[in-house]
Amino acid sequence: MSGLGPLPPHFAREAARLRQAGIDSWSALASLPDQKLRELGAAAGGASEARLLRLRAEILEARGQGMR
């Protein structure tokens, strides 16, 4: 799957932060380790670490991989 596509409006800050960091696909987001998501959430821009982790979890769940 390529491109993050539109996310719900309440994920606007997270989507902007991911694009700013060069993360432009679901695969790229799914492969990020917890620490990288925490760094992205802690950076300026208002992205929520919890929402970034939730997005990744939803991707992995949709792929049937669950959390490891």
Backbone as a chain_set.jsonl record, in Angstrom:
{"seq": "MSGLGPLPPHFAREAARLRQAGIDSWSALASLPDQKLRELGAAAGGASEARLLRLRAEILEARGQGMR", "coords": {"N": [[0.846, -1.166, 0.0], [0.671, 2.137, -0.894], [1.397, 5.548, -0.091], [-0.006, 7.587, 2.445], [-2.513, 8.544, 2.298], [-5.718, 10.15, 2.89], [-6.282, 10.983, 6.267], [-8.446, 10.744, 9.146], [-9.83, 13.899, 10.27], [-9.045, 14.437, 12.956], [-6.537, 13.391, 13.106], [-4.835, 15.098, 11.852], [-2.533, 16.595, 12.671], [-0.745, 14.548, 13.247], [-0.52, 13.303, 10.737], [0.661, 15.397, 9.301], [3.114, 15.615, 10.656], [4.245, 13.109, 10.139], [4.541, 13.235, 7.34], [6.342, 15.368, 7.222], [8.556, 14.158, 8.33], [9.237, 12.491, 6.336], [7.888, 10.133, 6.079], [5.885, 8.439, 4.168], [4.201, 6.38, 3.542], [2.043, 3.602, 4.339], [3.433, 1.272, 4.853], [5.97, 2.225, 5.561], [5.336, 3.568, 7.931], [4.385, 1.409, 9.452], [6.723, -0.011, 9.875], [8.202, 1.427, 11.663], [10.003, 1.678, 14.714], [9.007, 1.708, 18.22], [10.488, 3.692, 19.612], [11.175, 5.593, 17.619], [8.632, 6.521, 16.918], [7.954, 7.705, 19.315], [9.846, 9.764, 19.391], [8.984, 11.261, 17.185], [6.502, 12.054, 18.138], [7.276, 13.614, 20.276], [8.537, 15.741, 19.137], [8.381, 19.148, 17.963], [5.276, 20.377, 16.75], [2.971, 19.243, 17.503], [2.069, 16.605, 17.227], [0.627, 13.638, 18.464], [2.038, 11.232, 20.502], [0.685, 8.943, 21.379], [-1.369, 8.722, 19.471], [0.129, 8.294, 17.157], [1.283, 5.821, 17.762], [-1.082, 4.353, 17.929], [-2.009, 4.505, 15.264], [0.004, 3.003, 13.965], [-0.401, 0.515, 15.206], [-2.963, -0.102, 14.293], [-2.466, -0.453, 11.583], [-0.774, -2.698, 11.617], [-2.508, -4.535, 12.777], [-4.484, -4.67, 10.806], [-3.04, -5.943, 8.894], [-2.793, -8.353, 10.008], [-0.665, -8.899, 11.672], [-0.412, -8.101, 14.287], [0.844, -6.822, 17.439], [4.271, -6.977, 18.17]], "CA": [[0.0, 0.0, 0.0], [1.52, 3.326, -0.949], [0.755, 6.789, 0.316], [-0.808, 7.517, 3.656], [-3.886, 8.886, 1.985], [-6.327, 11.044, 3.869], [-6.593, 10.465, 7.589], [-9.522, 11.535, 9.759], [-9.383, 15.237, 10.668], [-8.398, 14.479, 14.267], [-5.155, 12.93, 12.94], [-4.17, 16.045, 10.945], [-1.185, 16.926, 13.148], [0.091, 13.351, 13.097], [-0.249, 13.141, 9.309], [1.623, 16.433, 8.908], [4.416, 15.277, 11.244], [4.774, 11.963, 9.395], [4.998, 13.736, 6.031], [7.528, 16.187, 7.48], [9.657, 13.241, 8.626], [9.496, 11.673, 5.155], [7.154, 8.867, 6.174], [4.799, 8.705, 3.237], [3.456, 5.175, 3.196], [1.634, 2.773, 5.474], [4.53, 0.338, 5.12], [7.015, 2.944, 6.29], [4.832, 3.786, 9.29], [4.308, 0.117, 10.142], [8.052, -0.523, 10.194], [8.88, 2.279, 12.643], [10.041, 1.183, 16.094], [8.377, 2.565, 19.228], [11.326, 4.854, 19.94], [11.046, 6.589, 16.553], [7.315, 7.136, 17.051], [8.022, 8.592, 20.487], [10.594, 10.946, 18.971], [8.113, 12.055, 16.318], [5.473, 12.639, 18.987], [7.88, 14.602, 21.173], [9.023, 16.885, 18.348], [7.443, 20.252, 17.772], [4.297, 20.137, 15.696], [1.734, 18.848, 18.138], [1.663, 15.225, 16.985], [0.453, 12.864, 19.68], [2.722, 9.932, 20.509], [-0.336, 7.897, 21.514], [-2.055, 8.555, 18.185], [1.063, 7.673, 16.216], [1.355, 4.399, 18.131], [-2.368, 3.752, 17.564], [-2.028, 4.334, 13.807], [0.841, 1.859, 13.616], [-1.069, -0.698, 15.683], [-4.078, -0.393, 13.39], [-1.9, -0.974, 10.337], [-0.31, -4.059, 11.871], [-3.701, -5.35, 12.998], [-5.115, -4.88, 9.506], [-2.192, -6.89, 8.167], [-2.798, -9.62, 10.729], [0.611, -9.119, 12.323], [-0.488, -7.782, 15.708], [2.045, -6.18, 18.006], [5.315, -7.954, 18.526]], "C": [[0.894, 1.232, 0.0], [0.714, 4.554, -0.592], [-0.071, 6.611, 1.57], [-2.268, 7.825, 3.37], [-4.467, 9.806, 3.042], [-6.59, 10.308, 5.185], [-7.747, 11.278, 8.146], [-8.981, 12.884, 10.243], [-8.656, 15.283, 12.02], [-6.978, 13.919, 14.242], [-4.345, 13.891, 12.065], [-2.747, 16.36, 11.388], [-0.239, 15.743, 12.996], [0.457, 13.132, 11.633], [0.791, 14.157, 8.837], [3.014, 16.092, 9.431], [5.043, 14.1, 10.505], [5.308, 12.408, 8.04], [6.283, 14.542, 6.194], [8.756, 15.311, 7.718], [9.966, 12.321, 7.444], [8.819, 10.314, 5.178], [5.882, 9.045, 5.364], [4.042, 7.465, 2.795], [3.079, 4.424, 4.464], [2.74, 1.8, 5.842], [5.64, 0.995, 5.921], [6.587, 3.188, 7.732], [4.823, 2.481, 10.081], [5.672, -0.382, 10.585], [8.787, 0.304, 11.253], [8.867, 1.644, 14.033], [9.385, 2.18, 17.052], [9.183, 3.83, 19.475], [11.205, 5.952, 18.883], [9.686, 7.281, 16.628], [7.278, 8.085, 18.246], [8.761, 9.878, 20.142], [9.732, 11.856, 18.098], [7.029, 12.744, 17.134], [6.017, 13.734, 19.882], [8.343, 15.852, 20.428], [7.941, 17.952, 18.239], [6.476, 19.915, 16.643], [2.994, 19.604, 16.232], [1.257, 17.437, 17.867], [1.602, 14.485, 18.321], [1.153, 11.514, 19.548], [1.695, 8.8, 20.553], [-1.061, 7.658, 20.186], [-1.15, 7.93, 17.139], [1.181, 6.175, 16.493], [0.061, 3.683, 17.738], [-2.456, 3.524, 16.053], [-1.209, 3.114, 13.392], [0.191, 0.549, 14.038], [-2.222, -1.091, 14.77], [-3.588, -0.963, 12.069], [-1.49, -2.431, 10.53], [-1.491, -5.002, 12.089], [-4.387, -5.671, 11.672], [-4.343, -5.897, 8.675], [-2.153, -8.243, 8.849], [-1.503, -9.925, 11.466], [0.544, -8.885, 13.819], [0.77, -7.084, 16.175], [3.01, -7.247, 18.428], [6.04, -7.514, 19.749]], "O": [[1.792, 1.34, 0.835], [-0.504, 4.59, -0.772], [-0.755, 5.602, 1.737], [-3.155, 7.413, 4.118], [-3.775, 10.194, 3.983], [-7.057, 9.169, 5.2], [-8.007, 12.385, 7.674], [-7.804, 12.994, 10.586], [-7.745, 16.091, 12.2], [-6.282, 13.967, 15.257], [-3.271, 13.525, 11.586], [-1.84, 16.388, 10.556], [0.932, 15.917, 12.657], [1.604, 12.814, 11.318], [1.692, 13.821, 8.068], [3.998, 16.266, 8.713], [6.251, 14.095, 10.269], [6.4, 12.008, 7.637], [7.206, 14.411, 5.391], [9.869, 15.685, 7.347], [10.852, 11.47, 7.533], [9.148, 9.44, 4.375], [4.934, 9.702, 5.794], [3.326, 7.491, 1.794], [3.702, 4.584, 5.513], [2.96, 1.531, 7.022], [6.187, 0.396, 6.848], [7.389, 3.032, 8.653], [5.211, 2.457, 11.249], [5.769, -1.106, 11.575], [9.873, -0.076, 11.691], [7.839, 1.133, 14.476], [9.231, 3.356, 16.723], [8.62, 4.923, 19.54], [11.139, 7.131, 19.231], [9.595, 8.492, 16.425], [6.647, 9.14, 18.192], [8.349, 10.962, 20.554], [9.751, 13.077, 18.256], [6.674, 13.89, 16.856], [5.303, 14.68, 20.213], [8.519, 16.908, 21.037], [6.751, 17.681, 18.402], [6.846, 19.233, 15.687], [2.008, 19.518, 15.499], [0.136, 17.094, 18.242], [2.441, 14.697, 19.196], [0.899, 10.755, 18.613], [1.831, 7.809, 19.835], [-1.332, 6.513, 19.825], [-1.603, 7.127, 16.323], [1.178, 5.363, 15.568], [0.096, 2.545, 17.27], [-2.922, 2.474, 15.61], [-1.651, 2.299, 12.583], [0.233, -0.429, 13.29], [-2.435, -2.274, 14.504], [-4.219, -1.854, 11.5], [-1.815, -3.291, 9.711], [-1.467, -6.144, 11.63], [-4.817, -6.802, 11.443], [-4.918, -6.617, 7.859], [-1.549, -9.183, 8.332], [-1.258, -11.07, 11.846], [1.369, -9.423, 14.557], [1.661, -6.792, 15.377], [2.628, -8.284, 18.971], [6.953, -8.201, 20.206]]}, "num_chains": 1, "name": "protein.A"}
